[in-house]
């Protein structure tokens, strides 16, 4: 007969029994669903303990809860007994622990995990990964920015774990990585079926300033704006619209980056193949201005063929002006083909060549000697610029302003806007210069006045004014001045006051300057010349006759 256990032994056995049958708080235990009521599942977790769990905790991401009486489930035991005398259990916490174990294994193997986006937070969204909550950054939702994430909420879909920290409870996932991987696989499959030069149909998916992205059935190709048409296309939207089906040619495939370049113009004939035939040098054509720059304007001769009218070839008369002041975009103009470079696909055009050279027209209609009238456009230090027909200018040099005044003095009589008359003296078409003369309208009074007068001539002049430095005289209406030192060979007689206005005086011409229009006169030179002539005619100092005798004889001879 066995002895009964002592009180100490009984307590030890009871304690051992409790430790074996009663699970530890904070651990995952197995239980059985014994009832479902009021939206909760009542679960028996053993050791005569029951607890309640909301049914929503049994729902998988994006799905309805599936649970029934008799199902065996795992729950997390928070406390053995709560205020109601029941076990405090949680299916969600159990799923979280289970999920972390599962997610860590998936993270190590770089495997995808299923989840559902269920909330929006700053910078992104929250994702339920079957018990664990992860953060989905906004940049990782899709390959392109997503404006409305509504259709993605609550939808079960795969994600890629980017990083996770169990201790801090942080998980970051990406949906974009899955899409890019899927797209890469799809692109590789589609690209394998494409070949350079192949013609395919595609749908315009997106339009940018530099081109359009065309969907070729799972892979996008870039149709650059320069490959859309042979003509200039300012913006792709001019000829394409999103959703439009287009026929394109595969120009290039980059096997490494999977980038595909497409072209539309390659399916059309290259207009440059017939440029030299269609637009021979020297021919004139009507074109449309497509673009204006600082150095000229581009003119479209036909779709795909543009030529440049350089600023120097735009106008005969408008120099150093912006092309935009001569032509405007979309304007139709007549141009002449000046040069063609087929290799560089360049055509040089001229706008001014379609009009007659205004200097040629001027020389035909205004030969040398023609009298013209025009407005003073500009006044410079060397002359006047006069506006003429057809926006051309002629110049009156300082020396051609007046017969009687120095050019520097005569130009002071003119102002911008004055209307003046002049005579055409020369036209240089090549240098685009027209020379005019104002003084050419009148006669040269100086030449008329000194007609027949030369250096050494003795002329009779009228005294018109007496000055300290000499006397002013007049000859045939032309003024001249005899300096004090030239009034007499005798120093005592070199006094201006011995003359009176109205006196007639004989003087010798010492200089005739047609350029400065000045006549040099000297009474002293006349006296010296007369004395020399008398000596030569009536004797010399060697004969013993005095100078007075010789001059006296000369005077008697004159009688």
DODRENTOR-155336 format. One record per residue (C-alpha): x, y, z. Coordinates in Angstrom, 2 decimals, m for minus. Last residue first. Layout:
<rs>
@xx X	yy Y	zz Z
...
</rs>
This chain:
<rs>
@xx 54.77	yy 157.73	zz m121.31
@xx 55.80	yy 154.30	zz m120.13
@xx 59.28	yy 155.07	zz m121.35
@xx 59.37	yy 158.18	zz m119.17
@xx 58.51	yy 156.01	zz m116.17
@xx 61.20	yy 153.51	zz m117.06
@xx 63.74	yy 156.25	zz m117.44
@xx 62.84	yy 157.57	zz m114.03
@xx 63.10	yy 154.07	zz m112.60
@xx 66.60	yy 153.72	zz m114.07
@xx 67.72	yy 157.13	zz m112.89
@xx 66.38	yy 156.41	zz m109.37
@xx 68.23	yy 153.10	zz m109.28
@xx 71.44	yy 155.01	zz m110.10
@xx 73.24	yy 154.70	zz m113.37
@xx 76.86	yy 153.62	zz m113.24
@xx 76.42	yy 151.10	zz m116.04
@xx 77.11	yy 148.18	zz m113.61
@xx 73.93	yy 148.96	zz m111.66
@xx 71.91	yy 147.75	zz m114.62
@xx 70.06	yy 149.29	zz m117.50
@xx 66.74	yy 150.17	zz m118.91
@xx 64.92	yy 146.85	zz m119.57
@xx 66.37	yy 144.49	zz m116.98
@xx 66.33	yy 147.15	zz m114.30
@xx 62.77	yy 148.08	zz m115.16
@xx 61.59	yy 144.43	zz m114.97
@xx 63.18	yy 143.99	zz m111.56
@xx 61.56	yy 147.16	zz m110.29
@xx 58.17	yy 146.09	zz m111.63
@xx 58.51	yy 142.70	zz m109.96
@xx 59.46	yy 144.26	zz m106.65
@xx 56.52	yy 146.66	zz m106.84
@xx 54.08	yy 143.87	zz m107.72
@xx 55.40	yy 141.68	zz m104.86
@xx 54.87	yy 144.54	zz m102.42
@xx 51.32	yy 145.07	zz m103.65
@xx 50.60	yy 141.41	zz m102.78
@xx 47.64	yy 139.15	zz m103.50
@xx 46.87	yy 135.46	zz m102.66
@xx 43.52	yy 134.23	zz m103.95
@xx 41.55	yy 131.68	zz m101.92
@xx 39.06	yy 129.06	zz m102.95
@xx 40.48	yy 126.52	zz m100.47
@xx 40.66	yy 123.91	zz m103.22
@xx 41.11	yy 126.40	zz m106.08
@xx 44.20	yy 127.87	zz m104.45
@xx 45.65	yy 130.67	zz m106.69
@xx 48.80	yy 132.18	zz m105.19
@xx 51.03	yy 135.29	zz m105.53
@xx 48.74	yy 137.38	zz m107.76
@xx 50.37	yy 140.85	zz m108.04
@xx 48.38	yy 143.88	zz m106.91
@xx 47.10	yy 147.08	zz m108.56
@xx 44.91	yy 149.18	zz m106.27
@xx 41.61	yy 150.92	zz m106.81
@xx 40.49	yy 152.92	zz m103.83
@xx 36.83	yy 152.53	zz m102.81
@xx 37.52	yy 152.21	zz m99.11
@xx 40.58	yy 154.29	zz m98.34
@xx 44.26	yy 153.40	zz m98.19
@xx 47.00	yy 155.14	zz m96.17
@xx 45.35	yy 153.58	zz m93.09
@xx 46.64	yy 150.14	zz m94.00
@xx 50.26	yy 151.23	zz m93.32
@xx 53.07	yy 149.34	zz m94.98
@xx 54.44	yy 152.59	zz m96.40
@xx 57.25	yy 152.92	zz m93.86
@xx 58.31	yy 149.34	zz m94.58
@xx 58.86	yy 150.18	zz m98.25
@xx 58.14	yy 147.07	zz m100.29
@xx 54.47	yy 147.99	zz m99.86
@xx 51.08	yy 146.55	zz m98.74
@xx 52.38	yy 142.97	zz m98.46
@xx 53.50	yy 143.21	zz m94.80
@xx 50.07	yy 144.60	zz m93.87
@xx 48.30	yy 141.56	zz m95.36
@xx 46.27	yy 141.78	zz m98.54
@xx 42.93	yy 140.05	zz m98.22
@xx 40.62	yy 138.65	zz m100.90
@xx 36.89	yy 138.80	zz m101.64
@xx 35.36	yy 137.67	zz m104.93
@xx 32.84	yy 139.87	zz m106.75
@xx 35.09	yy 140.31	zz m109.80
@xx 38.00	yy 141.26	zz m107.53
@xx 37.37	yy 142.62	zz m104.06
@xx 39.78	yy 143.88	zz m101.44
@xx 40.21	yy 143.65	zz m97.69
@xx 43.15	yy 145.60	zz m96.29
@xx 45.83	yy 144.72	zz m93.80
@xx 46.37	yy 143.63	zz m90.21
@xx 44.81	yy 146.68	zz m88.58
@xx 41.82	yy 146.57	zz m90.90
@xx 40.56	yy 148.71	zz m93.80
@xx 37.63	yy 147.42	zz m95.83
@xx 36.39	yy 147.22	zz m99.44
@xx 39.48	yy 148.26	zz m101.44
@xx 38.83	yy 147.58	zz m105.12
@xx 41.20	yy 145.33	zz m107.06
@xx 43.28	yy 145.73	zz m110.23
@xx 45.13	yy 142.64	zz m111.37
@xx 48.78	yy 141.86	zz m112.11
@xx 49.27	yy 138.18	zz m113.00
@xx 52.19	yy 136.33	zz m111.40
@xx 50.15	yy 133.27	zz m110.50
@xx 47.21	yy 132.95	zz m112.79
@xx 44.09	yy 134.86	zz m113.72
@xx 42.37	yy 133.88	zz m116.94
@xx 39.09	yy 133.08	zz m115.19
@xx 39.61	yy 134.10	zz m111.60
@xx 36.02	yy 135.19	zz m110.98
@xx 34.42	yy 132.40	zz m112.95
@xx 36.41	yy 129.78	zz m111.11
@xx 35.53	yy 131.38	zz m107.77
@xx 31.86	yy 131.76	zz m108.63
@xx 31.53	yy 128.02	zz m109.31
@xx 27.97	yy 127.89	zz m110.57
@xx 25.06	yy 126.48	zz m108.60
@xx 23.32	yy 123.09	zz m108.21
@xx 26.71	yy 121.36	zz m107.92
@xx 27.08	yy 123.06	zz m104.55
@xx 24.63	yy 120.54	zz m103.15
@xx 26.54	yy 117.51	zz m104.40
@xx 25.61	yy 113.85	zz m104.18
@xx 27.56	yy 110.61	zz m104.12
@xx 25.66	yy 107.32	zz m104.11
@xx 27.30	yy 104.25	zz m102.61
@xx 26.22	yy 100.62	zz m102.70
@xx 29.83	yy 99.36	zz m102.99
@xx 28.95	yy 97.32	zz m106.08
@xx 26.46	yy 99.87	zz m107.39
@xx 28.89	yy 102.82	zz m107.20
@xx 26.85	yy 105.89	zz m108.23
@xx 28.55	yy 109.30	zz m108.83
@xx 27.76	yy 113.04	zz m109.04
@xx 23.99	yy 113.07	zz m108.49
@xx 22.90	yy 116.70	zz m107.93
@xx 21.36	yy 118.07	zz m104.76
@xx 18.17	yy 119.46	zz m103.30
@xx 17.44	yy 119.58	zz m99.60
@xx 14.55	yy 118.77	zz m97.30
@xx 15.55	yy 119.29	zz m93.70
@xx 14.57	yy 116.42	zz m91.43
@xx 17.84	yy 116.37	zz m89.54
@xx 19.37	yy 119.84	zz m89.46
@xx 21.60	yy 121.80	zz m91.89
@xx 23.33	yy 125.20	zz m91.70
@xx 26.17	yy 123.86	zz m89.55
@xx 27.25	yy 121.77	zz m92.53
@xx 28.47	yy 124.96	zz m94.28
@xx 31.03	yy 125.78	zz m91.61
@xx 32.81	yy 122.43	zz m91.60
@xx 32.52	yy 122.34	zz m95.41
@xx 34.33	yy 125.69	zz m95.72
@xx 32.09	yy 128.25	zz m97.30
@xx 31.79	yy 129.85	zz m100.76
@xx 31.28	yy 126.98	zz m103.13
@xx 29.14	yy 125.03	zz m100.70
@xx 28.15	yy 121.50	zz m99.62
@xx 30.32	yy 119.33	zz m101.88
@xx 33.52	yy 119.45	zz m99.80
@xx 31.62	yy 118.29	zz m96.74
@xx 30.52	yy 115.19	zz m98.61
@xx 26.87	yy 114.84	zz m99.65
@xx 25.88	yy 111.24	zz m99.23
@xx 23.05	yy 109.28	zz m100.81
@xx 20.71	yy 106.96	zz m98.97
@xx 18.51	yy 104.04	zz m100.01
@xx 15.02	yy 103.24	zz m98.78
@xx 13.52	yy 102.64	zz m102.24
@xx 13.75	yy 106.34	zz m103.23
@xx 16.28	yy 108.66	zz m101.57
@xx 17.11	yy 109.72	zz m97.98
@xx 20.05	yy 112.17	zz m97.80
@xx 23.09	yy 111.45	zz m95.64
@xx 25.09	yy 114.64	zz m94.91
@xx 28.86	yy 114.97	zz m94.56
@xx 32.18	yy 114.05	zz m92.96
@xx 31.52	yy 114.69	zz m89.28
@xx 28.10	yy 113.10	zz m89.58
@xx 24.55	yy 114.33	zz m90.15
@xx 21.76	yy 111.80	zz m90.68
@xx 18.49	yy 111.41	zz m92.51
@xx 18.40	yy 114.78	zz m94.33
@xx 15.31	yy 114.52	zz m96.51
@xx 15.46	yy 114.28	zz m100.29
@xx 15.36	yy 116.09	zz m103.59
@xx 17.20	yy 115.02	zz m106.72
@xx 18.87	yy 116.70	zz m109.74
@xx 20.31	yy 114.31	zz m112.29
@xx 23.92	yy 115.06	zz m113.30
@xx 25.04	yy 111.42	zz m113.11
@xx 22.16	yy 109.15	zz m114.14
@xx 19.04	yy 108.91	zz m111.98
@xx 16.59	yy 106.32	zz m113.36
@xx 19.11	yy 103.70	zz m114.40
@xx 21.54	yy 104.49	zz m111.58
@xx 18.67	yy 104.27	zz m109.10
@xx 17.41	yy 100.91	zz m110.34
@xx 20.91	yy 99.44	zz m110.05
@xx 21.19	yy 100.91	zz m106.54
@xx 17.77	yy 99.46	zz m105.67
@xx 18.95	yy 95.93	zz m106.55
@xx 15.86	yy 94.38	zz m108.03
@xx 13.78	yy 92.09	zz m105.84
@xx 13.87	yy 88.30	zz m105.61
@xx 17.54	yy 88.56	zz m104.66
@xx 16.55	yy 90.29	zz m101.41
@xx 15.09	yy 87.09	zz m100.00
@xx 18.02	yy 84.78	zz m100.56
@xx 18.20	yy 81.11	zz m99.72
@xx 20.92	yy 78.73	zz m98.63
@xx 19.83	yy 75.09	zz m98.60
@xx 21.31	yy 72.61	zz m96.18
@xx 21.03	yy 68.82	zz m95.99
@xx 24.67	yy 68.48	zz m94.89
@xx 25.46	yy 66.07	zz m97.71
@xx 23.00	yy 67.78	zz m100.08
@xx 24.63	yy 71.19	zz m99.75
@xx 22.58	yy 73.54	zz m101.95
@xx 23.35	yy 77.21	zz m102.65
@xx 21.58	yy 80.41	zz m103.68
@xx 17.96	yy 79.30	zz m104.12
@xx 15.85	yy 82.46	zz m104.48
@xx 13.02	yy 83.32	zz m102.10
@xx 9.44	yy 84.55	zz m102.42
@xx 7.67	yy 84.86	zz m99.08
@xx 4.68	yy 83.39	zz m97.25
@xx 4.48	yy 84.49	zz m93.62
@xx 4.06	yy 81.67	zz m91.09
@xx 6.50	yy 83.39	zz m88.68
@xx 7.21	yy 87.04	zz m89.48
@xx 9.59	yy 88.77	zz m91.88
@xx 11.66	yy 91.99	zz m91.87
@xx 11.57	yy 93.06	zz m88.23
@xx 11.92	yy 89.45	zz m87.09
@xx 15.18	yy 89.25	zz m89.05
@xx 16.75	yy 91.60	zz m86.48
@xx 18.32	yy 94.69	zz m88.05
@xx 22.00	yy 95.22	zz m88.92
@xx 21.32	yy 96.42	zz m92.48
@xx 17.94	yy 97.17	zz m93.98
@xx 18.76	yy 98.31	zz m97.53
@xx 19.19	yy 95.34	zz m99.82
@xx 17.19	yy 93.08	zz m97.53
@xx 17.20	yy 89.48	zz m96.35
@xx 20.48	yy 88.08	zz m97.66
@xx 22.71	yy 89.38	zz m94.84
@xx 20.26	yy 88.02	zz m92.27
@xx 20.78	yy 84.55	zz m93.70
@xx 17.77	yy 83.02	zz m95.41
@xx 18.02	yy 79.41	zz m94.33
@xx 16.36	yy 76.60	zz m96.23
@xx 13.82	yy 74.01	zz m95.26
@xx 12.83	yy 70.80	zz m97.01
@xx 10.69	yy 68.28	zz m95.14
@xx 7.32	yy 69.52	zz m96.34
@xx 8.08	yy 71.91	zz m99.23
@xx 10.08	yy 75.14	zz m99.51
@xx 9.99	yy 75.75	zz m95.77
@xx 11.78	yy 79.00	zz m94.89
@xx 14.12	yy 79.37	zz m91.94
@xx 14.94	yy 82.96	zz m90.96
@xx 18.25	yy 84.64	zz m90.16
@xx 21.07	yy 85.14	zz m87.66
@xx 19.08	yy 86.18	zz m84.60
@xx 16.57	yy 83.42	zz m85.22
@xx 13.17	yy 83.13	zz m86.93
@xx 11.36	yy 79.86	zz m87.59
@xx 8.85	yy 78.45	zz m90.04
@xx 8.66	yy 81.16	zz m92.74
@xx 6.63	yy 79.71	zz m95.63
@xx 7.94	yy 79.36	zz m99.17
@xx 7.36	yy 80.62	zz m102.70
@xx 10.10	yy 79.70	zz m105.13
@xx 12.74	yy 81.43	zz m107.27
@xx 15.37	yy 79.47	zz m109.18
@xx 19.02	yy 80.52	zz m109.10
@xx 20.28	yy 77.14	zz m107.97
@xx 17.88	yy 74.36	zz m108.89
@xx 15.02	yy 73.55	zz m106.52
@xx 13.16	yy 70.44	zz m107.67
@xx 16.15	yy 68.73	zz m109.24
@xx 18.64	yy 69.64	zz m106.53
@xx 16.09	yy 68.74	zz m103.85
@xx 15.17	yy 65.32	zz m105.26
@xx 16.67	yy 62.98	zz m102.65
@xx 16.07	yy 65.64	zz m100.01
@xx 12.35	yy 64.84	zz m100.07
@xx 13.06	yy 61.50	zz m98.35
@xx 10.16	yy 59.21	zz m99.29
@xx 7.98	yy 58.18	zz m96.36
@xx 8.23	yy 55.24	zz m93.95
@xx 11.41	yy 56.73	zz m92.45
@xx 9.31	yy 59.74	zz m91.45
@xx 7.61	yy 57.66	zz m88.77
@xx 10.54	yy 56.62	zz m86.62
@xx 11.13	yy 54.55	zz m83.50
@xx 13.96	yy 54.15	zz m81.01
@xx 13.73	yy 51.22	zz m78.59
@xx 15.43	yy 51.09	zz m75.23
@xx 15.99	yy 47.64	zz m73.75
@xx 18.98	yy 49.03	zz m71.79
@xx 21.37	yy 46.26	zz m72.79
@xx 19.81	yy 45.15	zz m76.09
@xx 19.54	yy 48.74	zz m77.36
@xx 17.16	yy 48.53	zz m80.31
@xx 17.36	yy 51.02	zz m83.17
@xx 15.18	yy 52.37	zz m85.96
@xx 12.04	yy 50.27	zz m85.47
@xx 9.59	yy 51.69	zz m88.00
@xx 6.27	yy 53.16	zz m87.04
@xx 2.59	yy 52.84	zz m87.95
@xx 0.37	yy 54.82	zz m85.60
@xx m2.64	yy 54.11	zz m83.41
@xx m3.86	yy 57.20	zz m81.54
@xx m4.47	yy 56.88	zz m77.80
@xx m2.69	yy 60.13	zz m77.00
@xx m2.63	yy 62.51	zz m79.97
@xx m0.07	yy 63.02	zz m82.73
@xx 0.62	yy 65.56	zz m85.52
@xx 0.88	yy 68.95	zz m83.83
@xx 1.03	yy 67.29	zz m80.40
@xx 4.63	yy 66.36	zz m81.21
@xx 5.71	yy 70.02	zz m80.86
@xx 7.64	yy 72.28	zz m83.24
@xx 7.68	yy 69.72	zz m86.04
@xx 9.97	yy 70.73	zz m88.93
@xx 9.34	yy 68.72	zz m92.09
@xx 10.69	yy 65.23	zz m92.71
@xx 8.19	yy 63.90	zz m90.20
@xx 8.09	yy 62.13	zz m86.84
@xx 11.80	yy 61.36	zz m86.58
@xx 12.87	yy 64.78	zz m85.29
@xx 10.16	yy 64.64	zz m82.60
@xx 11.61	yy 61.42	zz m81.23
@xx 9.40	yy 58.32	zz m81.28
@xx 10.48	yy 56.51	zz m78.14
@xx 9.45	yy 52.87	zz m77.79
@xx 7.35	yy 51.35	zz m75.05
@xx 6.98	yy 47.63	zz m74.37
@xx 3.89	yy 45.62	zz m73.65
@xx 2.28	yy 45.67	zz m77.06
@xx 4.25	yy 48.26	zz m79.01
@xx 3.22	yy 51.14	zz m76.77
@xx 4.47	yy 54.43	zz m78.29
@xx 6.14	yy 57.12	zz m76.20
@xx 6.11	yy 60.52	zz m77.94
@xx 8.74	yy 63.16	zz m78.61
@xx 10.85	yy 66.02	zz m77.28
@xx 8.14	yy 68.17	zz m75.75
@xx 6.39	yy 65.15	zz m74.27
@xx 3.52	yy 62.92	zz m75.41
@xx 2.40	yy 59.67	zz m73.74
@xx 0.86	yy 56.36	zz m74.76
@xx 0.63	yy 56.65	zz m78.55
@xx m0.46	yy 53.18	zz m79.66
@xx 1.72	yy 51.04	zz m81.87
@xx 1.74	yy 49.29	zz m85.23
@xx 4.95	yy 47.75	zz m86.53
@xx 7.47	yy 48.16	zz m89.35
@xx 10.75	yy 46.28	zz m88.84
@xx 13.98	yy 48.09	zz m89.72
@xx 15.69	yy 46.96	zz m86.53
@xx 14.16	yy 43.69	zz m85.32
@xx 11.44	yy 42.91	zz m82.81
@xx 10.40	yy 39.49	zz m81.39
@xx 13.08	yy 39.45	zz m78.71
@xx 11.98	yy 42.96	zz m77.81
@xx 8.54	yy 41.65	zz m76.88
@xx 9.89	yy 38.95	zz m74.52
@xx 12.51	yy 41.23	zz m73.02
@xx 9.91	yy 43.94	zz m72.55
@xx 7.57	yy 41.51	zz m70.77
@xx 10.30	yy 40.35	zz m68.44
@xx 11.36	yy 43.93	zz m67.79
@xx 7.74	yy 44.95	zz m67.29
@xx 7.27	yy 42.24	zz m64.69
@xx 10.44	yy 43.27	zz m62.93
@xx 9.39	yy 46.88	zz m63.13
@xx 5.94	yy 46.04	zz m61.78
@xx 7.34	yy 44.04	zz m58.88
@xx 9.83	yy 46.77	zz m58.02
@xx 7.02	yy 49.34	zz m58.19
@xx 5.01	yy 47.56	zz m55.51
@xx 7.69	yy 48.22	zz m52.94
@xx 7.89	yy 47.36	zz m49.23
@xx 9.33	yy 48.90	zz m46.07
@xx 8.99	yy 46.99	zz m42.78
@xx 9.61	yy 48.45	zz m39.33
@xx 8.80	yy 46.72	zz m36.01
@xx 11.76	yy 48.27	zz m34.24
@xx 13.16	yy 44.91	zz m33.18
@xx 11.84	yy 43.25	zz m36.30
@xx 13.76	yy 45.61	zz m38.67
@xx 12.82	yy 45.26	zz m42.34
@xx 14.12	yy 46.40	zz m45.74
@xx 13.05	yy 46.49	zz m49.40
@xx 10.39	yy 43.78	zz m49.15
@xx 8.84	yy 43.24	zz m52.60
@xx 5.08	yy 43.33	zz m52.93
@xx 2.41	yy 41.08	zz m54.49
@xx m1.28	yy 41.95	zz m54.66
@xx m4.51	yy 41.64	zz m52.66
@xx m6.61	yy 44.72	zz m53.35
@xx m7.79	yy 46.62	zz m50.27
@xx m6.86	yy 49.99	zz m51.81
@xx m5.46	yy 49.86	zz m55.37
@xx m8.48	yy 51.45	zz m57.08
@xx m8.27	yy 54.39	zz m54.65
@xx m4.59	yy 55.21	zz m55.35
@xx m5.48	yy 58.27	zz m57.42
@xx m2.69	yy 60.48	zz m58.78
@xx m0.12	yy 57.71	zz m59.15
@xx 3.34	yy 58.84	zz m60.29
@xx 4.86	yy 56.44	zz m62.81
@xx 6.56	yy 53.08	zz m62.19
@xx 4.00	yy 52.48	zz m59.47
@xx 3.55	yy 52.52	zz m55.69
@xx 7.23	yy 52.84	zz m54.78
@xx 7.48	yy 56.65	zz m54.96
@xx 4.59	yy 56.96	zz m52.51
@xx 6.49	yy 54.92	zz m49.93
@xx 4.77	yy 51.63	zz m48.87
@xx 5.11	yy 51.07	zz m45.12
@xx 4.45	yy 47.60	zz m43.69
@xx 1.94	yy 46.19	zz m41.18
@xx 2.33	yy 42.58	zz m40.15
@xx m0.59	yy 40.16	zz m39.93
@xx m1.01	yy 38.97	zz m43.47
@xx 1.17	yy 41.65	zz m45.10
@xx m1.21	yy 44.53	zz m44.40
@xx 0.12	yy 47.62	zz m46.23
@xx 0.21	yy 51.21	zz m45.04
@xx 0.58	yy 54.04	zz m47.58
@xx 2.93	yy 56.85	zz m48.61
@xx 4.67	yy 60.04	zz m47.57
@xx 2.39	yy 60.84	zz m44.67
@xx m0.04	yy 57.98	zz m44.19
@xx m2.79	yy 56.38	zz m46.29
@xx m4.44	yy 53.11	zz m45.31
@xx m5.37	yy 49.59	zz m46.38
@xx m2.94	yy 48.54	zz m49.12
@xx m3.13	yy 44.72	zz m49.33
@xx m0.42	yy 42.11	zz m49.02
@xx 1.27	yy 39.17	zz m50.67
@xx 5.01	yy 38.59	zz m50.38
@xx 7.65	yy 38.34	zz m53.10
@xx 10.85	yy 36.41	zz m52.45
@xx 14.28	yy 37.90	zz m51.81
@xx 15.32	yy 34.64	zz m50.04
@xx 16.30	yy 36.47	zz m46.85
@xx 13.25	yy 38.72	zz m47.13
@xx 10.95	yy 35.71	zz m47.59
@xx 12.36	yy 34.06	zz m44.45
@xx 11.94	yy 37.29	zz m42.51
@xx 8.39	yy 37.63	zz m43.86
@xx 7.34	yy 34.16	zz m42.61
@xx 8.66	yy 34.69	zz m39.11
@xx 7.23	yy 38.20	zz m39.04
@xx 3.87	yy 36.85	zz m40.27
@xx 3.65	yy 34.22	zz m37.54
@xx 4.32	yy 36.82	zz m34.92
@xx 1.80	yy 39.12	zz m36.57
@xx m0.74	yy 36.32	zz m37.03
@xx m0.56	yy 35.63	zz m33.34
@xx m0.96	yy 39.29	zz m32.63
@xx m4.01	yy 39.43	zz m34.89
@xx m5.55	yy 36.28	zz m33.36
@xx m5.55	yy 37.90	zz m29.98
@xx m6.22	yy 36.37	zz m26.51
@xx m7.14	yy 37.69	zz m23.07
@xx m8.28	yy 34.56	zz m21.16
@xx m11.58	yy 35.02	zz m19.43
@xx m12.43	yy 35.92	zz m15.83
@xx m14.21	yy 39.07	zz m16.94
@xx m11.41	yy 41.29	zz m15.63
@xx m8.83	yy 39.29	zz m17.56
@xx m7.35	yy 35.88	zz m16.94
@xx m4.36	yy 34.08	zz m18.46
@xx m3.08	yy 37.27	zz m20.02
@xx m1.83	yy 38.17	zz m23.54
@xx m2.13	yy 34.75	zz m25.09
@xx m1.60	yy 35.02	zz m28.89
@xx m3.87	yy 32.81	zz m30.96
@xx m3.45	yy 29.77	zz m33.16
@xx m6.53	yy 28.18	zz m34.65
@xx m8.33	yy 24.84	zz m34.69
@xx m11.69	yy 25.04	zz m36.36
@xx m14.54	yy 23.35	zz m34.49
@xx m17.02	yy 26.12	zz m34.95
@xx m16.28	yy 27.99	zz m38.22
@xx m13.85	yy 30.56	zz m39.64
@xx m13.39	yy 32.34	zz m42.96
@xx m13.10	yy 36.15	zz m42.69
@xx m13.75	yy 38.08	zz m45.94
@xx m10.79	yy 38.91	zz m48.23
@xx m8.60	yy 41.89	zz m49.17
@xx m5.84	yy 40.88	zz m46.79
@xx m6.87	yy 37.70	zz m44.92
@xx m9.70	yy 37.89	zz m42.42
@xx m9.42	yy 36.11	zz m39.05
@xx m8.96	yy 39.32	zz m37.09
@xx m12.25	yy 40.54	zz m38.54
@xx m14.01	yy 37.82	zz m36.47
@xx m13.23	yy 39.61	zz m33.22
@xx m11.53	yy 37.29	zz m30.72
@xx m12.92	yy 35.98	zz m27.38
@xx m11.21	yy 33.80	zz m24.76
@xx m11.66	yy 30.53	zz m22.95
@xx m9.55	yy 28.82	zz m20.32
@xx m10.40	yy 25.42	zz m18.78
@xx m6.77	yy 24.42	zz m18.97
@xx m7.10	yy 24.59	zz m22.74
@xx m7.24	yy 27.46	zz m25.31
@xx m10.98	yy 27.26	zz m25.86
@xx m11.98	yy 29.92	zz m28.38
@xx m15.14	yy 32.01	zz m28.55
@xx m15.29	yy 33.74	zz m31.99
@xx m16.75	yy 37.21	zz m32.11
@xx m19.24	yy 39.05	zz m34.28
@xx m21.97	yy 38.73	zz m31.65
@xx m21.62	yy 34.94	zz m31.49
@xx m19.41	yy 32.20	zz m32.81
@xx m18.86	yy 29.10	zz m30.58
@xx m16.36	yy 26.42	zz m29.63
@xx m13.44	yy 27.50	zz m31.82
@xx m10.45	yy 25.43	zz m30.77
@xx m7.15	yy 26.71	zz m29.40
@xx m3.44	yy 26.56	zz m30.03
@xx m1.04	yy 28.86	zz m28.22
@xx 1.27	yy 31.74	zz m29.23
@xx 3.17	yy 33.24	zz m26.30
@xx 2.96	yy 36.43	zz m24.24
@xx 1.57	yy 34.67	zz m21.14
@xx 3.02	yy 31.22	zz m20.73
@xx 0.76	yy 28.21	zz m21.31
@xx m0.92	yy 26.41	zz m18.36
@xx m0.78	yy 22.61	zz m18.67
@xx 2.85	yy 21.92	zz m17.86
@xx 3.46	yy 24.71	zz m15.33
@xx 0.11	yy 23.96	zz m13.63
@xx 0.95	yy 20.24	zz m13.30
@xx 4.39	yy 21.00	zz m11.86
@xx 2.78	yy 23.33	zz m9.32
@xx 0.24	yy 20.71	zz m8.36
@xx 2.96	yy 18.05	zz m8.00
@xx 5.02	yy 20.37	zz m5.77
@xx 1.98	yy 21.25	zz m3.67
@xx 1.19	yy 17.57	zz m3.21
@xx 4.79	yy 16.76	zz m2.20
@xx 4.75	yy 19.52	zz 0.41
@xx 1.42	yy 18.30	zz 1.81
@xx 2.74	yy 14.74	zz 2.04
@xx 1.90	yy 12.16	zz m0.46
@xx m0.13	yy 9.18	zz 0.75
@xx 1.83	yy 6.05	zz 1.29
@xx 1.38	yy 3.28	zz m1.15
@xx 0.00	yy 0.00	zz 0.00
</rs>
